[in-house]
Amino acid sequence: MTASNFAHLEPDFPAVHAAATSAERLAMSEPEAAAILAGKAVELALGWAFAHDAGLTPPAQPGASRMINDPDLRMIMGTKVHAKARFVNLVRNKAAHEGAVLKAQGARQAVEELHHVMHWFGRTYGKRQKPPEPNDFNPAPLAVRADLIREARRKIETTDRALEKRTEELEELRARYASLDEELKAKRAEVAKARAEQTADPHDYNEAETRTRFIDLLLAEAGWTDLKDGRDLEYRVEPMPNERGYCFADDVLWGADGLPLAVVEAKRTCRDPADGKRQAELYADALEAMHGRRPVIFYTNGYEHWIWDDARKIPPRRLGGFKTATELGEMIARRDDAKPLATQTPKAAIAGRPYQARALARIAEHFDGGSRKALLVMATGTGKIRTVVALVDMMVRAGLVKRALFLADRISLVRQARTAFATHL
């Protein structure tokens, strides 16, 4: 077999070699395919050059035309080679996109020009094997191989027959699945009808007991078990705006000083816990009138739990359970001890840039208005961590927090933050 004009590419650039030799082999029998493969070989070669040559900067968008027209590449290639690369790419585009009928002579010309481009490419970037010198184009590999064409056509015909058979099998499967789908729809209709015809379920699921067990379990986790631990069940509160003038709160949690820390209103599990919000507020009013201290409010349905410290004008928020006596005591102490965050000036030694001070002032206004969340977007290098350190410092001095949790998506950022907190706090 006659050696390919592109054999020198195989050791270093196998993908480029495969495209170029395919173009060479098909030039006389499948001109359009050969032109497309020749252009592909140029694109692969230039892509390799842009990826590995420090003197080339990859274009913003991919594509052979953008690489060919790059001024740095043109300087490296030289005018002659650059013109040949443009010619191969032009023939490729005509064959692939413009529907032009390409004759064998045009494909041969494209392969010849490709030979020159690949000679330059192998001579410039090849390491294990360089192109031979001299390296004249050999037209022999382009000769039509009738036996190869017959074999290719035979394979195509065999493949077509296999595809026809497979298509028939797929049509049979589609018909079967359509039948199964109809059966499934009929079964679903039967189930829906049976459900609609069901009578009322007489079983006692003991919903109230399940709810109580949930609440008792979560209260016990927070240290509230019975009266000796500061928990009163069904505690009478008054005055209440009803005919009797009193009601019984589901749970009242007491502090060591004998004053109420929290009141819990429990609703049925099938109801929204917010239905108990107003009732819990009335209990808090009565407990404040009876004992001189307003408790923190919880309302729950056993599955959802909400906490509300309305004395500080903080909106209710959902949480996973109940607070301990210490945590509730700290919340109540903050009513008197906490200061507005806006009264705390950020320390210039931590975050002294004007835009950092403005960002902290906006966050302070946001938190003082009752919000619990803020999103601060800052570009790289503008001091995000120092800004957060300054914010934590302000919140500690305002009596709003004792501890802070800093989260980051990379260990290096956590280490950087740990150093900043240790340095400034």
Secondary structure in CASP SS format (residue, H / E / C, confidence):
PFRMAT SS
TARGET T0000
AUTHOR 0000-0000-0000
METHOD secondary structure of the structure
MODEL  1
M C 1.00
T C 1.00
A C 1.00
S C 1.00
N C 1.00
F C 1.00
A H 1.00
H H 1.00
L H 1.00
E C 1.00
P C 1.00
D C 1.00
F C 1.00
P H 1.00
A H 1.00
V H 1.00
H H 1.00
A H 1.00
A H 1.00
A H 1.00
T H 1.00
S H 1.00
A H 1.00
E H 1.00
R H 1.00
L H 1.00
A C 1.00
M C 1.00
S C 1.00
E C 1.00
P H 1.00
E H 1.00
A H 1.00
A H 1.00
A H 1.00
I H 1.00
L H 1.00
A H 1.00
G H 1.00
K H 1.00
A H 1.00
V H 1.00
E H 1.00
L H 1.00
A H 1.00
L H 1.00
G H 1.00
W H 1.00
A H 1.00
F H 1.00
A H 1.00
H H 1.00
D C 1.00
A C 1.00
G C 1.00
L C 1.00
T C 1.00
P C 1.00
P C 1.00
A C 1.00
Q C 1.00
P C 1.00
G C 1.00
A H 1.00
S H 1.00
R H 1.00
M H 1.00
I H 1.00
N C 1.00
D C 1.00
P H 1.00
D H 1.00
L H 1.00
R H 1.00
M H 1.00
I H 1.00
M H 1.00
G C 1.00
T H 1.00
K H 1.00
V H 1.00
H H 1.00
A H 1.00
K H 1.00
A H 1.00
R H 1.00
F H 1.00
V H 1.00
N H 1.00
L H 1.00
V H 1.00
R H 1.00
N H 1.00
K H 1.00
A H 1.00
A H 1.00
H H 1.00
E C 1.00
G C 1.00
A C 1.00
V C 1.00
L C 1.00
K C 1.00
A H 1.00
Q H 1.00
G H 1.00
A H 1.00
R H 1.00
Q H 1.00
A H 1.00
V H 1.00
E H 1.00
E H 1.00
L H 1.00
H H 1.00
H H 1.00
V H 1.00
M H 1.00
H H 1.00
W H 1.00
F H 1.00
G H 1.00
R H 1.00
T H 1.00
Y H 1.00
G C 1.00
K C 1.00
R C 1.00
Q C 1.00
K C 1.00
P C 1.00
P C 1.00
E C 1.00
P C 1.00
N C 1.00
D C 1.00
F C 1.00
N C 1.00
P C 1.00
A H 1.00
P H 1.00
L H 1.00
A C 1.00
V C 1.00
R C 1.00
A H 1.00
D H 1.00
L H 1.00
I H 1.00
R H 1.00
E H 1.00
A H 1.00
R H 1.00
R H 1.00
K H 1.00
I H 1.00
E H 1.00
T H 1.00
T H 1.00
D H 1.00
R H 1.00
A H 1.00
L H 1.00
E H 1.00
K H 1.00
R H 1.00
T H 1.00
E H 1.00
E H 1.00
L H 1.00
E H 1.00
E H 1.00
L H 1.00
R H 1.00
A H 1.00
R H 1.00
Y H 1.00
A H 1.00
S H 1.00
L H 1.00
D H 1.00
E H 1.00
E H 1.00
L H 1.00
K H 1.00
A H 1.00
K H 1.00
R H 1.00
A H 1.00
E H 1.00
V H 1.00
A H 1.00
K H 1.00
A H 1.00
R H 1.00
A H 1.00
E C 1.00
Q C 1.00
T C 1.00
A C 1.00
D C 1.00
P C 1.00
H C 1.00
D C 1.00
Y C 1.00
N C 1.00
E H 1.00
A H 1.00
E H 1.00
T H 1.00
R H 1.00
T H 1.00
R H 1.00
F H 1.00
I H 1.00
D H 1.00
L H 1.00
L H 1.00
L H 1.00
A H 1.00
E H 1.00
A C 1.00
G C 1.00
W C 1.00
T C 1.00
D C 1.00
L H 1.00
K H 1.00
D H 1.00
G C 1.00
R E 1.00
D E 1.00
L E 1.00
E E 1.00
Y E 1.00
R E 1.00
V E 1.00
E C 1.00
P C 1.00
M C 1.00
P C 1.00
N C 1.00
E C 1.00
R C 1.00
G C 1.00
Y C 1.00
C E 1.00
F E 1.00
A E 1.00
D E 1.00
D E 1.00
V E 1.00
L E 1.00
W E 1.00
G C 1.00
A C 1.00
D C 1.00
G C 1.00
L C 1.00
P E 1.00
L E 1.00
A E 1.00
V E 1.00
V E 1.00
E E 1.00
A E 1.00
K C 1.00
R C 1.00
T C 1.00
C C 1.00
R C 1.00
D C 1.00
P H 1.00
A H 1.00
D H 1.00
G H 1.00
K H 1.00
R H 1.00
Q H 1.00
A H 1.00
E H 1.00
L H 1.00
Y H 1.00
A H 1.00
D H 1.00
A H 1.00
L H 1.00
E H 1.00
A H 1.00
M H 1.00
H H 1.00
G C 1.00
R C 1.00
R C 1.00
P C 1.00
V E 1.00
I E 1.00
F E 1.00
Y E 1.00
T E 1.00
N C 1.00
G C 1.00
Y C 1.00
E C 1.00
H E 1.00
W E 1.00
I E 1.00
W E 1.00
D C 1.00
D H 1.00
A H 1.00
R H 1.00
K C 1.00
I C 1.00
P C 1.00
P C 1.00
R E 1.00
R E 1.00
L E 1.00
G C 1.00
G C 1.00
F C 1.00
K C 1.00
T C 1.00
A H 1.00
T H 1.00
E H 1.00
L H 1.00
G H 1.00
E H 1.00
M H 1.00
I H 1.00
A H 1.00
R H 1.00
R H 1.00
D H 1.00
D H 1.00
A C 1.00
K C 1.00
P C 1.00
L H 1.00
A H 1.00
T H 1.00
Q C 1.00
T C 1.00
P C 1.00
K C 1.00
A C 1.00
A C 1.00
I C 1.00
A C 1.00
G C 1.00
R C 1.00
P H 1.00
Y H 1.00
Q H 1.00
A H 1.00
R H 1.00
A H 1.00
L H 1.00
A H 1.00
R H 1.00
I H 1.00
A H 1.00
E H 1.00
H H 1.00
F H 1.00
D H 1.00
G C 1.00
G C 1.00
S C 1.00
R C 1.00
K C 1.00
A C 1.00
L C 1.00
L C 1.00
V C 1.00
M C 1.00
A C 1.00
T C 1.00
G C 1.00
T C 1.00
G C 1.00
K H 1.00
I H 1.00
R H 1.00
T H 1.00
V H 1.00
V H 1.00
A H 1.00
L H 1.00
V H 1.00
D H 1.00
M H 1.00
M H 1.00
V H 1.00
R H 1.00
A C 1.00
G C 1.00
L C 1.00
V C 1.00
K C 1.00
R C 1.00
A C 1.00
L C 1.00
F C 1.00
L C 1.00
A C 1.00
D C 1.00
R C 1.00
I H 1.00
S H 1.00
L H 1.00
V H 1.00
R H 1.00
Q H 1.00
A H 1.00
R H 1.00
T H 1.00
A H 1.00
F H 1.00
A H 1.00
T H 1.00
H H 1.00
L C 1.00
END
